[in-house]
Amino acid sequence: HYTRVSTLPPTANCNDDVVVGAPLTVTDGLNPPVVSTSSVAVTNVATVLNPLTVTAPTIIVAQSVTVGGVFTDVGTNDTHVSSVDWGDMTSSPATVTEVSGSGSVSATHAYLTPGVKLISVDVNDNDGGIATRTISVLVHAPPIANAGGPYVRDEGSTLALGAPASHPHGDPLSIPGPAGSVGGPGARCACT
């Protein structure tokens, strides 16, 4: 009577999604080899995109900002492409740098209008996996100034300019002084 049982735990590890035949041949050294065949279906695992970074969280109109991110993929045979939705109704491809399925993405853009812009970055692997992250930037508007005029005043008198300055974001403003004066030698104006 034979009661000892011996087991063999075979394993498989694949670096890409695939369906393969998996024959298992075993022998005990006495009997003819026994063969059992199965299939192994390895499914794609989506890329993981870490939190994004930007060169500056606040920029001014027409200033460029670069967005970047690092990604990993357990499918070391996967390749990737990336795109950026800039949050201003424009999009562009991102540059992908990768080795063995993991790497980084980056892209640069200049905004033409002020406001809070939500940047969305997608990283897609060649097997249909998608990773998406978002980050916001504030595109800062310039202050608004309208001195009104032209004005005529007698020398030595105070002149109140007709229109105040303002800022769309409510930032404090200052008046650094006159941009220049036109008049005879030694003519000066003091602005406050």
Secondary structure as GFF3:
##gff-version 3
##sequence-region A 1 192
A	DSSP	beta_strand	18	26	.	.	.	ID=ss1
A	DSSP	beta_strand	34	42	.	.	.	ID=ss2
A	DSSP	beta_strand	48	49	.	.	.	ID=ss3
A	DSSP	beta_strand	53	54	.	.	.	ID=ss4
A	DSSP	beta_strand	58	60	.	.	.	ID=ss5
A	DSSP	beta_strand	64	72	.	.	.	ID=ss6
A	DSSP	beta_strand	80	85	.	.	.	ID=ss7
A	DSSP	beta_strand	91	93	.	.	.	ID=ss8
A	DSSP	beta_strand	95	99	.	.	.	ID=ss9
A	DSSP	beta_strand	102	110	.	.	.	ID=ss10
A	DSSP	beta_strand	115	125	.	.	.	ID=ss11
A	DSSP	beta_strand	130	140	.	.	.	ID=ss12
###
